[in-house]
Amino acid sequence: MGVLLAVLAPLDFVNSHLLRIGRAIGIVAVALMVVAILIQVVFRYVLNNALPWPDEAARFCMLWMTGLMAPTALRRGGFVAIDMFGHALPRIPGNILTLFLLLISLTVLIIAIRIGYSEVTGFGGNFATASLYVPGNFTLSEWIRVPRSWMMASIFVGVILLAMVNVELILRSFISLLGGGSRLTDIPDPDMAGAD
């Protein structure tokens, strides 16, 4: 039991801090996505002159927001789930079921990591977005199109974070199964401005 708790403690620490940084970046991504959409609405419907870049900018921000916020949702149990069967079972069979489902999830996430990596480094990652540009140097004299790999890296990073959270949840479930649930620390609430 002590070994499992010793393994869990640094993983809990790393996940807590990485997810806090991810939530902060995700909040900025949501704000930028809203700004890009509002700019497009004004230009398309008020000025009757749609811009080419806001749609891609909003999509870019949405993908990164999802990749960085989903691990927090998984860690806090915020994903949609049908869990009445697990709650109806006694403690030990319920913990075994939870552990089994988390192991299946980890298998899927490991496959998803390989897919995310291939999206970033593979053929599709060699292309660039059609209309989204960033400065190519500090003097702003050169602009380059955003590589598609930057957008697809959100999947890779998000799935790695999900896998790290999943491993933490597996350890917590295993410790609970062995009767050490009372020795586990609570997963801290994210700074969500009072949202549940």
C-alpha distance (Angstrom), angle and dihedral (degrees) to the residues before:
residue distance angle dihedral
M1 . . .
G2 3.79 . .
V3 3.81 91.3 .
L4 3.80 91.7 52.7
L5 3.80 91.5 48.5
A6 3.82 89.7 48.3
V7 3.81 90.2 52.8
L8 3.79 92.1 45.1
A9 3.82 96.5 51.1
P10 3.84 98.5 67.0
L11 3.80 91.8 40.2
D12 3.81 89.9 51.7
F13 3.82 89.7 49.3
V14 3.82 94.0 48.4
N15 3.80 93.4 45.2
S16 3.80 92.5 48.4
H17 3.80 92.8 52.8
L18 3.81 97.8 39.6
L19 3.79 91.7 48.6
R20 3.81 91.6 48.5
I21 3.82 89.1 54.9
G22 3.81 89.9 44.8
R23 3.80 91.7 52.2
A24 3.81 91.1 51.1
I25 3.81 91.9 50.8
G26 3.82 89.7 43.6
I27 3.81 90.9 54.7
V28 3.81 90.1 52.0
A29 3.82 89.4 48.0
V30 3.82 91.2 52.6
A31 3.81 90.8 49.7
L32 3.81 92.1 49.2
M33 3.80 90.6 46.5
V34 3.81 91.1 53.6
V35 3.81 91.1 48.2
A36 3.82 91.8 50.0
I37 3.81 91.8 49.2
L38 3.81 92.6 47.6
I39 3.80 90.6 50.0
Q40 3.80 89.7 51.5
V41 3.81 92.4 48.3
V42 3.80 92.1 51.2
F43 3.78 94.2 46.4
R44 3.81 95.2 42.5
Y45 3.80 101.4 42.3
V46 3.79 104.8 22.4
L47 3.81 102.7 34.0
N48 3.83 95.0 25.9
N49 3.82 90.3 -134.6
A50 3.84 112.6 108.5
L51 3.80 115.9 -153.5
P52 3.82 119.8 -135.6
W53 3.83 99.4 -139.9
P54 3.85 108.8 53.6
D55 3.82 94.3 73.0
E56 3.80 92.2 54.1
A57 3.81 92.2 42.6
A58 3.82 90.8 52.0
R59 3.81 91.3 47.7
F60 3.82 90.7 49.2
C61 3.81 91.5 51.1
M62 3.80 92.8 44.7
L63 3.80 92.8 53.3
W64 3.80 92.7 49.6
M65 3.80 92.5 44.4
T66 3.81 89.9 52.7
G67 3.79 94.2 45.7
L68 3.79 92.2 50.2
M69 3.83 99.7 39.8
A70 3.83 100.6 41.9
P71 3.83 94.0 72.8
T72 3.81 90.4 56.8
A73 3.80 89.7 50.6
L74 3.82 91.0 50.3
R75 3.79 92.5 47.7
R76 3.81 93.0 49.9
G77 3.83 94.6 43.5
G78 3.80 92.0 -110.4
F79 3.80 97.8 139.7
V80 3.77 118.6 102.4
A81 3.79 107.8 -97.3
I82 3.76 140.6 164.6
D83 3.78 99.4 -133.1
M84 3.80 103.2 153.1
F85 3.81 91.8 103.9
G86 3.81 92.5 55.5
H87 3.81 91.5 46.7
A88 3.82 91.7 48.6
L89 3.81 91.6 57.0
P90 3.79 123.7 82.6
R91 3.82 115.9 -94.9
I92 3.82 99.9 -92.5
P93 3.83 98.4 44.6
G94 3.82 88.8 42.7
N95 3.82 90.7 52.8
I96 3.81 90.8 46.8
L97 3.80 90.3 52.0
T98 3.81 91.3 48.5
L99 3.80 91.3 48.7
F100 3.81 91.3 48.8
L101 3.82 92.1 50.8
L102 3.82 91.5 47.4
L103 3.81 90.3 51.9
I104 3.81 90.4 51.6
S105 3.81 88.6 49.1
L106 3.80 90.8 51.0
T107 3.81 90.2 52.6
V108 3.81 90.3 52.6
L109 3.81 91.3 46.5
I110 3.81 92.3 51.6
I111 3.80 89.0 53.8
A112 3.81 89.3 46.4
I113 3.83 90.6 52.8
R114 3.80 89.2 57.3
I115 3.80 90.5 48.1
G116 3.82 92.0 47.6
Y117 3.79 91.5 49.6
S118 3.79 91.5 50.2
E119 3.81 90.2 49.7
V120 3.80 90.7 54.8
T121 3.80 98.4 41.7
G122 3.79 101.7 26.1
F123 3.78 134.1 84.3
G124 3.81 95.5 -69.9
G125 3.80 91.7 53.3
N126 3.81 90.6 63.3
F127 3.80 92.5 69.9
A128 3.79 128.5 82.2
T129 3.78 132.7 -138.9
A130 3.79 116.5 -90.2
S131 3.78 100.4 -123.1
L132 3.80 111.2 1.9
Y133 3.81 112.8 105.6
V134 3.81 134.2 -178.0
P135 3.80 129.9 -170.9
G136 3.80 112.6 -82.9
N137 3.82 94.1 -158.0
F138 3.80 140.8 14.6
T139 3.81 94.1 -99.8
L140 3.83 91.1 59.0
S141 3.80 89.5 -130.5
E142 3.80 92.6 123.0
W143 3.81 128.0 46.1
I144 3.80 126.0 -167.4
R145 3.77 131.7 -164.8
V146 3.80 114.0 -106.1
P147 3.81 109.7 -103.0
R148 3.79 114.1 -119.0
S149 3.81 88.0 -129.9
W150 3.83 89.2 69.3
M151 3.78 89.2 58.1
M152 3.80 94.5 44.5
A153 3.81 91.3 47.9
S154 3.80 85.7 76.6
I155 3.81 88.9 70.4
F156 3.80 92.5 48.0
V157 3.82 94.8 47.3
G158 3.81 93.1 41.8
V159 3.79 94.0 51.0
I160 3.81 92.2 47.3
L161 3.82 89.2 52.7
L162 3.82 90.2 46.7
A163 3.81 90.2 51.5
M164 3.82 91.4 50.4
V165 3.80 90.5 50.9
N166 3.80 90.3 45.8
V167 3.81 91.4 53.9
E168 3.81 89.1 50.5
L169 3.81 90.6 50.7
I170 3.82 90.4 48.2
L171 3.81 90.5 53.3
R172 3.81 91.0 47.2
S173 3.80 91.2 48.9
F174 3.81 92.3 48.0
I175 3.81 91.6 49.1
S176 3.82 89.7 49.5
L177 3.79 89.9 49.1
L178 3.82 89.9 54.6
G179 3.80 89.8 51.7
G180 3.78 99.0 -101.2
G181 3.78 97.5 114.0
S182 3.79 91.4 116.6
R183 3.82 90.2 59.5
L184 3.81 93.3 56.6
T185 3.78 119.0 101.5
D186 3.77 117.2 -129.4
I187 3.78 118.3 -101.5
P188 3.81 103.5 -107.9
D189 3.77 119.0 -114.4
P190 3.78 112.6 -108.3
D191 3.77 118.7 -120.0
M192 3.80 94.8 -98.1
A193 3.82 101.8 150.3
G194 3.79 93.0 -107.6
A195 3.82 96.7 -47.4
D196 3.81 116.3 144.0
